[in-house]
Amino acid sequence: MQNFVFENRTKILFGRGMERQVGEEARRFATKILLHHSGGHVVRSGLLDKVKDSLKAAGVQWVELGGVQPNPRLSLVYEGIRLCRNEKVGLILAVGGGSVIDSAKAIAAGVPYAGDVWDFYDGKGSPAEALPVATVLTIPAAGSEASPSSVITDERGPWKRGLTAECLRPVFSILNPELTFSLPPYQTACGIVDMLAHIMERYFTREDHVELTDRLCEATMKTIVRNAPVVIHDPTNYHARAEIMWAGTIAHNDLLGTGRIGDWATHMIEHEISALYDIAHGAGLAIVFPAWMEYNLLVDVRRFARFAEEVFGVDGLFYDPEQTARQGILRLKEFYRSIGLAPSLREADIPTDKIPEMARRAVIMGPIGAYRRLDASDVEAILRLAAR
């Protein structure tokens, strides 16, 4: 087990009706805030009006910036930075899913910074300070509601890049499973794949003697796999939605990665798919992760076999762990299909002519991954597997 420091400042308010407390919580940090959202569903559902009523009752003023898209755009981040500076806001409240929260974090990092906020995403530095960010979560997926991470797309590339800095971790997040009842099945499925991938990136480690976090990872993954079909087919099942929502937060609040070294190559490869083809992040991960597993299977076949046994209930073959592991990959693909997502480029109707370009872009800042270091030829081989 590696040495580690675990710190998570995010206050979680979980359960029915918790969004009514947003005004009182926000007032602890500022009397004027930026209210950031995507528009659309949060407006139609009445959630945004509930948030505004709570803010008004608490004496909190706000300025509003909607328009966040999936794979959030840098151009809107720039607009948000200008607005926050001009209006002198003291907190950014993100109402929505991971894209809205990631956009809010980018704005928060950019407001006190004299340079271009893209510098941070381009690996030219890390923010030392940021405006506080808070969230009302509507889409369990990215785990951004309790993580220090943000992913933004620069349309000029297009480039999709991530940033991690402790100052970006939200100060509070409100999670009401009822707010997820009306999510379309596709969005629900993409979120499920994303949170599962966050755990898998940490689970597939070369670090020994991490029994506790191994078991925590396996329990969380099993909970997701068990409840996923329930929320797809019975979307107003509060208890199943609650399990999925809390699992999505635990998956990426850094607890499951304590004492171990995660990989994250799959995320970096997927970023190139969604940057070029603008597909949902979870849909891209469903394509890449089984291929990454197949490519790396023999590095530590017993860990892949354990994944198959513990998460998908594959009967282990002591004399043939490779067969057990391969069966686990097949079960993972079947799981993705069962919730409506395609586990290959071919099934997702994504062309393969840009595979070499995606491979080069994925490693433009150097080899990726910790489980096994990957160069452009490795990434291209993984994408070729994902194309089948």
C-alpha positions as CSV (number, residue, x, y, z in Angstrom):
1,M,0.0,0.0,0.0
2,Q,1.2,3.5,-0.9
3,N,1.4,6.3,1.6
4,F,-1.5,8.7,1.1
5,V,-3.3,11.8,2.4
6,F,-7.0,11.6,2.2
7,E,-9.0,14.9,2.5
8,N,-12.5,15.6,1.2
9,R,-14.1,18.9,2.2
10,T,-17.3,18.4,0.3
11,K,-20.4,18.5,2.5
12,I,-23.0,16.1,1.2
13,L,-26.7,16.8,1.7
14,F,-28.4,13.6,0.5
15,G,-32.1,12.7,0.3
16,R,-35.6,13.8,-0.6
17,G,-36.2,17.6,-0.7
18,M,-32.6,18.5,0.2
19,E,-32.5,21.0,-2.7
20,R,-34.7,23.3,-0.5
21,Q,-31.6,23.9,1.7
22,V,-29.5,25.3,-1.1
23,G,-30.1,29.0,-0.1
24,E,-29.0,28.6,3.5
25,E,-25.9,26.6,2.5
26,A,-24.9,29.1,-0.2
27,R,-25.3,32.0,2.2
28,R,-22.5,30.5,4.3
29,F,-20.1,31.4,1.5
30,A,-21.4,34.4,-0.4
31,T,-24.4,36.8,-0.7
32,K,-24.0,37.0,-4.5
33,I,-23.4,33.9,-6.7
34,L,-23.2,32.7,-10.3
35,L,-26.1,30.3,-11.0
36,H,-24.7,28.0,-13.7
37,H,-26.8,25.4,-15.6
38,S,-27.5,23.9,-19.0
39,G,-31.1,25.2,-19.4
40,G,-33.5,22.6,-20.8
41,H,-34.5,20.0,-18.3
42,V,-33.6,21.9,-15.1
43,V,-35.9,24.7,-16.3
44,R,-38.7,22.5,-17.6
45,S,-38.8,20.3,-14.4
46,G,-39.1,23.4,-12.2
47,L,-35.9,22.6,-10.3
48,L,-34.3,25.9,-11.3
49,D,-37.3,27.8,-9.9
50,K,-37.0,25.9,-6.6
51,V,-33.3,26.7,-6.4
52,K,-34.1,30.4,-7.0
53,D,-36.9,30.5,-4.4
54,S,-34.5,29.0,-1.8
55,L,-31.8,31.5,-2.7
56,K,-34.2,34.4,-2.5
57,A,-35.5,33.2,0.9
58,A,-32.0,33.1,2.2
59,G,-31.2,36.6,0.9
60,V,-28.7,35.4,-1.7
61,Q,-28.5,37.3,-5.0
62,W,-27.5,35.6,-8.3
63,V,-26.5,36.2,-11.8
64,E,-27.3,33.4,-14.3
65,L,-25.4,31.6,-17.0
66,G,-27.0,28.8,-18.8
67,G,-26.2,27.0,-22.0
68,V,-23.7,24.3,-20.8
69,Q,-23.5,21.4,-23.4
70,P,-22.3,17.9,-22.9
71,N,-18.5,17.9,-23.3
72,P,-18.5,21.5,-21.9
73,R,-17.0,24.2,-24.1
74,L,-14.2,26.5,-23.3
75,S,-16.0,29.4,-25.0
76,L,-18.7,29.4,-22.3
77,V,-16.1,29.1,-19.6
78,Y,-14.6,32.4,-20.9
79,E,-18.0,34.0,-20.8
80,G,-18.5,32.8,-17.2
81,I,-15.1,34.2,-16.1
82,R,-16.0,37.6,-17.5
83,L,-19.4,37.5,-15.8
84,C,-18.1,36.5,-12.4
85,R,-15.4,39.3,-12.5
86,N,-17.9,42.0,-13.6
87,E,-20.5,41.0,-11.0
88,K,-18.1,40.2,-8.2
89,V,-19.7,36.9,-7.2
90,G,-18.3,34.9,-4.3
91,L,-19.6,31.4,-5.2
92,I,-20.5,29.4,-8.3
93,L,-23.6,27.1,-7.9
94,A,-23.8,24.4,-10.6
95,V,-27.3,23.0,-11.1
96,G,-27.0,19.9,-13.3
97,G,-24.7,17.0,-14.1
98,G,-21.0,16.6,-14.6
99,S,-20.8,18.9,-17.6
100,V,-22.3,21.8,-15.7
101,I,-20.1,21.1,-12.6
102,D,-16.9,20.8,-14.7
103,S,-17.7,24.1,-16.5
104,A,-18.3,25.7,-13.1
105,K,-14.9,24.5,-11.8
106,A,-13.2,25.9,-14.9
107,I,-14.8,29.3,-14.4
108,A,-13.9,29.1,-10.7
109,A,-10.2,28.5,-11.6
110,G,-10.2,31.2,-14.2
111,V,-11.6,34.1,-12.2
112,P,-8.6,34.8,-10.0
113,Y,-6.0,33.8,-12.6
114,A,-4.4,36.5,-14.7
115,G,-3.7,34.3,-17.6
116,D,-5.7,32.0,-19.9
117,V,-7.5,29.3,-17.9
118,W,-6.8,26.8,-20.7
119,D,-3.2,26.9,-19.4
120,F,-4.3,24.7,-16.6
121,Y,-5.9,22.1,-18.9
122,D,-3.0,22.2,-21.2
123,G,-0.6,21.1,-18.5
124,K,1.2,24.5,-18.1
125,G,0.4,24.9,-14.4
126,S,-2.1,24.2,-11.6
127,P,-4.5,26.7,-10.0
128,A,-3.5,27.8,-6.5
129,E,-6.9,29.3,-5.8
130,A,-10.4,29.3,-7.1
131,L,-13.8,30.6,-6.3
132,P,-15.8,28.1,-4.2
133,V,-18.1,25.8,-6.2
134,A,-21.2,24.1,-5.0
135,T,-23.6,21.8,-6.8
136,V,-27.2,20.5,-7.0
137,L,-26.7,17.2,-8.8
138,T,-29.2,16.0,-11.4
139,I,-27.2,13.3,-13.3
140,P,-25.2,10.7,-11.3
141,A,-22.2,10.0,-13.5
142,A,-19.0,12.0,-13.4
143,G,-18.6,12.2,-9.6
144,S,-17.6,15.8,-10.1
145,E,-19.9,16.8,-7.2
146,A,-17.2,15.6,-4.7
147,S,-14.0,15.4,-6.8
148,P,-11.3,18.0,-7.5
149,S,-11.4,17.2,-11.2
150,S,-12.8,19.0,-14.3
151,V,-12.8,18.1,-18.0
152,I,-13.3,20.9,-20.7
153,T,-13.3,20.9,-24.5
154,D,-11.5,23.5,-26.5
155,E,-13.5,23.8,-29.7
156,R,-10.5,25.2,-31.5
157,G,-8.8,21.8,-31.6
158,P,-11.0,20.2,-30.8
159,W,-9.1,19.2,-27.6
160,K,-10.6,17.6,-24.6
161,R,-8.4,17.9,-21.5
162,G,-8.7,17.3,-17.7
163,L,-7.5,19.2,-14.7
164,T,-7.2,18.1,-11.1
165,A,-6.7,20.6,-8.2
166,E,-7.8,20.4,-4.6
167,C,-9.1,24.0,-4.7
168,L,-11.8,22.8,-7.3
169,R,-13.4,20.3,-4.9
170,P,-17.0,21.6,-4.2
171,V,-17.7,23.0,-0.8
172,F,-21.1,21.3,-0.7
173,S,-23.3,19.2,-2.9
174,I,-27.0,18.4,-2.8
175,L,-28.0,14.9,-3.9
176,N,-31.7,14.1,-4.2
177,P,-32.4,10.8,-6.0
178,E,-35.8,12.1,-6.9
179,L,-34.2,14.6,-9.3
180,T,-33.0,11.7,-11.4
181,F,-36.4,10.1,-11.9
182,S,-37.0,11.8,-15.3
183,L,-33.5,11.1,-16.8
184,P,-33.8,9.4,-20.2
185,P,-32.5,5.8,-20.2
186,Y,-29.6,6.7,-22.4
187,Q,-28.3,9.4,-20.0
188,T,-28.8,7.1,-17.1
189,A,-26.8,4.3,-18.8
190,C,-24.0,6.7,-19.8
191,G,-23.8,7.8,-16.2
192,I,-23.6,4.2,-14.9
193,V,-20.8,3.4,-17.3
194,D,-18.9,6.5,-16.2
195,M,-19.1,5.8,-12.5
196,L,-18.2,2.1,-13.1
197,A,-15.1,3.2,-15.1
198,H,-14.0,5.5,-12.3
199,I,-13.8,2.6,-10.0
200,M,-12.2,0.3,-12.6
201,E,-9.5,2.9,-13.3
202,R,-8.5,2.6,-9.6
203,Y,-9.2,-1.2,-9.3
204,F,-6.7,-2.3,-12.0
205,T,-3.6,-1.4,-10.1
206,R,-0.1,-3.0,-9.8
207,E,-0.1,-2.1,-6.1
208,D,0.0,-5.0,-3.6
209,H,-1.6,-5.2,-0.2
210,V,-4.7,-3.1,-0.9
211,E,-7.2,-5.6,0.3
212,L,-9.6,-3.1,2.0
213,T,-9.9,-0.8,-1.1
214,D,-10.1,-3.9,-3.3
215,R,-13.1,-5.0,-1.4
216,L,-14.6,-1.5,-1.3
217,C,-14.2,-1.2,-5.1
218,E,-15.8,-4.6,-5.7
219,A,-18.7,-3.8,-3.4
220,T,-19.4,-0.5,-5.1
221,M,-19.1,-2.0,-8.6
222,K,-21.5,-4.9,-7.6
223,T,-24.0,-2.4,-6.3
224,I,-23.9,-0.5,-9.6
225,V,-24.2,-3.6,-11.7
226,R,-27.1,-4.9,-9.6
227,N,-29.1,-1.6,-9.5
228,A,-28.4,-0.5,-13.1
229,P,-31.1,-2.6,-14.8
230,V,-33.6,-1.6,-12.1
231,V,-33.2,2.2,-12.7
232,I,-33.3,1.6,-16.5
233,H,-36.6,-0.3,-16.4
234,D,-38.2,1.3,-13.2
235,P,-36.9,4.8,-13.3
236,T,-38.9,6.1,-10.3
237,N,-37.6,3.4,-8.0
238,Y,-36.2,5.7,-5.2
239,H,-34.1,3.1,-3.5
240,A,-32.3,1.9,-6.6
241,R,-31.8,5.5,-7.8
242,A,-30.3,6.3,-4.3
243,E,-27.9,3.4,-4.5
244,I,-26.7,4.5,-8.0
245,M,-26.5,8.2,-7.0
246,W,-24.4,7.5,-3.9
247,A,-22.2,5.0,-5.7
248,G,-21.4,7.6,-8.3
249,T,-20.1,10.0,-5.6
250,I,-18.1,7.3,-3.8
251,A,-16.6,6.2,-7.1
252,H,-14.8,9.5,-7.6
253,N,-14.4,11.2,-4.2
254,D,-10.9,9.7,-4.0
255,L,-11.7,7.2,-1.1
256,L,-11.5,4.1,-3.4
257,G,-8.1,5.2,-4.7
258,T,-6.4,5.6,-1.3
259,G,-3.1,3.7,-1.1
260,R,-3.1,2.6,-4.7
261,I,-2.0,3.9,-8.1
262,G,-4.8,4.2,-10.6
263,D,-4.4,3.9,-14.4
264,W,-6.6,6.5,-16.3
265,A,-5.4,5.6,-19.8
266,T,-8.9,4.6,-20.8
267,H,-10.3,8.0,-19.9
268,M,-7.5,9.7,-21.9
269,I,-8.2,7.5,-24.9
270,E,-11.9,8.1,-24.7
271,H,-11.4,11.9,-24.6
272,E,-10.1,11.7,-28.1
273,I,-13.2,9.8,-29.3
274,S,-15.6,12.3,-27.7
275,A,-13.5,15.3,-28.8
276,L,-13.7,14.2,-32.5
277,Y,-17.2,12.7,-32.6
278,D,-18.9,14.5,-29.7
279,I,-20.4,11.4,-28.1
280,A,-21.3,11.1,-24.5
281,H,-18.3,10.3,-22.2
282,G,-20.0,7.2,-20.8
283,A,-20.8,5.9,-24.3
284,G,-17.1,6.3,-25.2
285,L,-15.9,4.5,-22.1
286,A,-18.2,1.6,-22.9
287,I,-16.3,1.2,-26.2
288,V,-12.7,1.7,-24.8
289,F,-12.7,-0.2,-21.5
290,P,-13.3,-3.7,-22.7
291,A,-10.6,-3.2,-25.4
292,W,-8.1,-1.9,-22.8
293,M,-8.8,-4.9,-20.6
294,E,-8.2,-7.3,-23.5
295,Y,-5.0,-5.6,-24.4
296,N,-3.6,-5.7,-20.8
297,L,-5.1,-9.0,-19.7
298,L,-1.9,-10.9,-19.3
299,V,-0.1,-8.2,-17.3
300,D,-1.8,-9.5,-14.2
301,V,-4.3,-12.1,-15.3
302,R,-5.3,-13.0,-11.8
303,R,-6.6,-9.4,-11.1
304,F,-8.7,-9.6,-14.2
305,A,-10.0,-13.0,-13.1
306,R,-10.8,-11.6,-9.7
307,F,-12.8,-8.8,-11.3
308,A,-14.8,-11.4,-13.3
309,E,-15.5,-13.5,-10.2
310,E,-16.3,-10.8,-7.7
311,V,-18.1,-8.3,-9.9
312,F,-19.9,-10.5,-12.5
313,G,-20.1,-13.8,-10.6
314,V,-18.1,-15.8,-13.2
315,D,-17.2,-19.2,-11.8
316,G,-13.5,-19.1,-11.5
317,L,-11.3,-21.8,-13.1
318,F,-8.3,-22.2,-10.9
319,Y,-6.4,-24.0,-13.6
320,D,-7.2,-21.4,-16.2
321,P,-7.5,-17.8,-14.8
322,E,-7.1,-16.4,-18.3
323,Q,-10.4,-18.0,-19.4
324,T,-12.1,-16.7,-16.3
325,A,-10.8,-13.2,-17.1
326,R,-11.9,-13.3,-20.7
327,Q,-15.3,-14.4,-19.6
328,G,-15.4,-11.3,-17.3
329,I,-14.7,-9.0,-20.3
330,L,-17.6,-10.7,-22.2
331,R,-19.9,-10.2,-19.2
332,L,-18.9,-6.5,-19.1
333,K,-19.8,-6.1,-22.8
334,E,-23.1,-7.9,-22.2
335,F,-23.8,-5.6,-19.3
336,Y,-23.2,-2.5,-21.4
337,R,-25.5,-3.9,-24.1
338,S,-28.2,-4.7,-21.5
339,I,-28.4,-1.0,-20.5
340,G,-28.5,0.2,-24.2
341,L,-24.9,1.1,-24.9
342,A,-22.6,-0.3,-27.7
343,P,-19.2,-1.8,-26.6
344,S,-17.4,-1.3,-29.9
345,L,-16.8,1.4,-32.4
346,R,-18.6,-0.7,-35.0
347,E,-21.7,-1.1,-33.0
348,A,-21.7,2.6,-32.2
349,D,-21.4,3.5,-35.9
350,I,-18.2,5.4,-35.3
351,P,-15.8,5.3,-38.3
352,T,-12.3,3.9,-37.8
353,D,-10.4,6.0,-40.3
354,K,-9.2,8.4,-37.6
355,I,-7.8,5.7,-35.3
356,P,-4.1,6.7,-35.9
357,E,-5.0,10.3,-35.3
358,M,-6.8,9.6,-32.1
359,A,-3.8,7.4,-30.9
360,R,-1.3,10.3,-31.6
361,R,-3.5,12.8,-29.9
362,A,-4.0,10.6,-26.8
363,V,-0.3,10.6,-26.1
364,I,0.6,14.1,-27.3
365,M,1.8,15.0,-23.8
366,G,3.7,11.7,-23.3
367,P,2.9,8.0,-22.6
368,I,-0.3,7.4,-20.6
369,G,-1.4,4.9,-18.0
370,A,0.1,3.6,-14.8
371,Y,-1.0,-0.1,-14.9
372,R,1.0,-0.3,-18.1
373,R,2.6,2.7,-19.9
374,L,1.1,3.1,-23.4
375,D,2.5,4.9,-26.4
376,A,0.8,5.7,-29.6
377,S,1.2,2.2,-31.0
378,D,-0.3,0.7,-27.9
379,V,-3.3,3.1,-28.1
380,E,-3.8,2.3,-31.7
381,A,-3.8,-1.4,-31.0
382,I,-6.5,-0.8,-28.3
383,L,-8.6,1.2,-30.6
384,R,-8.3,-1.5,-33.3
385,L,-9.6,-4.0,-30.7
386,A,-12.4,-1.6,-29.8
387,A,-13.4,-1.4,-33.5
388,R,-14.3,-5.1,-33.7
